[in-house]
Amino acid sequence: MNKLIAGLDPSSKQLGIAVIDNKGELLIYQDVIIPDPKLDIYERIKAITFSFNHLVCLFEDVKLVVIERPASKLNFKTLHALSVLDGIILCLLWLNYPNIEIKWVAATTVKKRAAGSGRASKEEVMAAINKRLGIVETNNNITDACAIALCGVDDGS
């Protein structure tokens, strides 16, 4: 089977997930894990963790997971929570798929590759991804996750 590429768009409020074919032509799976926004940040991370654990089986045919790096301008608590989430995601993936490759990409790189500018708006990224993949997606968490995954295709991975 064609090995797939996954893109993960983690934040302290949700986790966008997209799985695409290795040529970057077909969206195979998309989802957004959204915990209760009233929860404390670490409780949201815990809720994302439990939901992601139930989805980890989707990564069986994934050869590369591309994860957006957290922005350095975040406050310490948010940056720490996202670091914890990254660690949990890595552990879950590596425990189940020890040979899966993981890469990180900066948000500006994602925007530049998707829409031609590292300062592209969410709407510009969404429009570029919808056009490239031939989809009509209105959730920017999904189109961001697609753009992140496409960075793995564009790298020739």
C-alpha positions as CSV (number, residue, x, y, z in Angstrom):
1,M,0.0,0.0,0.0
2,N,1.0,3.6,-0.6
3,K,2.6,4.9,2.6
4,L,0.7,8.0,3.9
5,I,1.7,11.3,5.5
6,A,0.0,12.7,8.5
7,G,-0.1,16.4,9.6
8,L,-0.8,17.4,13.2
9,D,-1.8,20.9,14.3
10,P,-1.7,20.8,18.1
11,S,-2.8,23.7,20.2
12,S,-3.9,24.0,23.8
13,K,-7.5,24.0,22.7
14,Q,-7.6,21.3,20.0
15,L,-5.7,19.0,17.8
16,G,-6.2,19.1,14.0
17,I,-5.4,15.8,12.2
18,A,-5.0,15.1,8.5
19,V,-3.8,12.1,6.6
20,I,-2.9,12.4,2.9
21,D,-1.4,10.2,0.3
22,N,2.4,10.5,-0.3
23,K,1.9,12.5,-3.5
24,G,-0.2,15.1,-1.8
25,E,-3.2,14.6,-4.0
26,L,-5.8,13.0,-1.8
27,L,-7.1,13.7,1.7
28,I,-7.6,10.3,3.3
29,Y,-8.7,11.3,6.8
30,Q,-9.4,14.5,8.7
31,D,-10.5,15.2,12.2
32,V,-10.4,17.8,15.0
33,I,-10.2,16.8,18.6
34,I,-11.9,19.6,20.6
35,P,-12.2,19.2,24.4
36,D,-14.5,21.3,26.5
37,P,-13.1,24.8,26.4
38,K,-14.1,25.4,30.0
39,L,-11.5,22.8,31.2
40,D,-8.2,23.9,32.6
41,I,-5.4,23.7,30.0
42,Y,-3.9,20.5,31.4
43,E,-7.4,18.9,31.6
44,R,-7.8,19.8,27.9
45,I,-4.4,18.2,27.1
46,K,-5.6,15.1,29.0
47,A,-8.8,15.0,27.0
48,I,-6.9,15.4,23.7
49,T,-4.6,12.6,24.8
50,F,-7.5,10.2,25.4
51,S,-9.1,11.0,22.1
52,F,-5.8,10.7,20.2
53,N,-5.1,7.4,21.8
54,H,-8.3,6.0,20.3
55,L,-7.2,7.3,16.8
56,V,-3.6,6.0,16.9
57,C,-4.7,2.9,14.8
58,L,-5.2,5.3,11.9
59,F,-1.4,5.7,11.7
60,E,-0.7,2.1,10.7
61,D,0.1,3.0,7.1
62,V,1.6,6.4,7.9
63,K,5.3,6.6,7.1
64,L,5.8,10.3,8.2
65,V,4.1,12.5,10.8
66,V,4.7,16.2,10.4
67,I,3.9,18.3,13.5
68,E,3.7,22.1,13.7
69,R,6.1,23.5,16.2
70,P,4.6,25.7,19.0
71,A,5.1,29.4,18.5
72,S,7.9,30.8,20.7
73,K,5.7,33.8,21.7
74,L,3.4,31.7,23.8
75,N,3.3,32.1,27.6
76,F,5.2,29.6,29.7
77,K,2.1,27.6,30.8
78,T,0.8,27.2,27.2
79,L,4.3,26.3,25.9
80,H,4.7,23.8,28.6
81,A,1.3,22.2,28.0
82,L,2.1,21.9,24.3
83,S,5.4,20.4,25.0
84,V,3.7,17.8,27.2
85,L,1.2,17.1,24.4
86,D,4.0,16.7,21.9
87,G,5.7,14.2,24.2
88,I,2.5,12.2,24.6
89,I,1.8,12.1,20.9
90,L,5.4,10.9,20.3
91,C,5.1,8.2,22.9
92,L,1.8,7.0,21.6
93,L,3.0,6.9,18.0
94,W,6.4,5.3,18.8
95,L,4.9,2.7,21.2
96,N,2.6,1.5,18.4
97,Y,4.8,2.3,15.3
98,P,8.5,2.4,16.4
99,N,9.7,3.1,12.8
100,I,7.4,6.0,12.1
101,E,9.3,9.1,11.1
102,I,8.5,12.4,12.9
103,K,9.3,15.9,11.6
104,W,8.5,19.3,13.0
105,V,7.8,22.4,10.9
106,A,7.3,26.1,11.8
107,A,4.0,27.8,11.2
108,T,5.6,30.3,8.9
109,T,7.0,27.5,6.7
110,V,3.6,25.9,6.6
111,K,2.0,29.1,5.5
112,K,4.7,29.9,2.9
113,R,4.4,26.4,1.3
114,A,0.7,26.4,1.3
115,A,-0.1,30.0,0.3
116,G,3.2,31.5,-0.9
117,S,3.8,33.8,2.2
118,G,4.9,33.0,5.7
119,R,2.4,35.7,6.8
120,A,-0.6,34.3,5.0
121,S,-3.9,34.5,6.8
122,K,-5.9,31.4,7.9
123,E,-8.3,32.2,5.1
124,E,-5.5,32.3,2.5
125,V,-4.1,29.0,3.7
126,M,-7.6,27.4,3.7
127,A,-8.3,28.6,0.1
128,A,-4.9,27.3,-1.1
129,I,-5.4,23.9,0.5
130,N,-8.9,23.5,-0.7
131,K,-7.7,24.3,-4.3
132,R,-4.7,22.0,-4.1
133,L,-6.6,19.0,-2.7
134,G,-9.9,19.7,-4.5
135,I,-11.9,19.9,-1.3
136,V,-14.3,22.3,0.2
137,E,-13.3,22.4,3.9
138,T,-14.4,25.3,6.1
139,N,-12.6,24.2,9.3
140,N,-9.2,25.9,9.4
141,N,-7.8,23.3,11.9
142,I,-8.3,20.6,9.2
143,T,-6.8,22.7,6.4
144,D,-3.9,23.7,8.6
145,A,-3.3,20.0,9.4
146,C,-3.5,19.3,5.6
147,A,-0.9,22.1,5.0
148,I,1.3,20.6,7.6
149,A,1.1,17.2,6.1
150,L,1.9,18.6,2.6
151,C,5.1,20.0,4.0
152,G,6.2,16.3,4.2
153,V,5.3,15.8,0.5
154,D,7.0,19.0,-0.5
155,D,10.2,17.8,1.3
156,G,10.2,14.8,-0.9
157,S,9.7,12.5,2.1
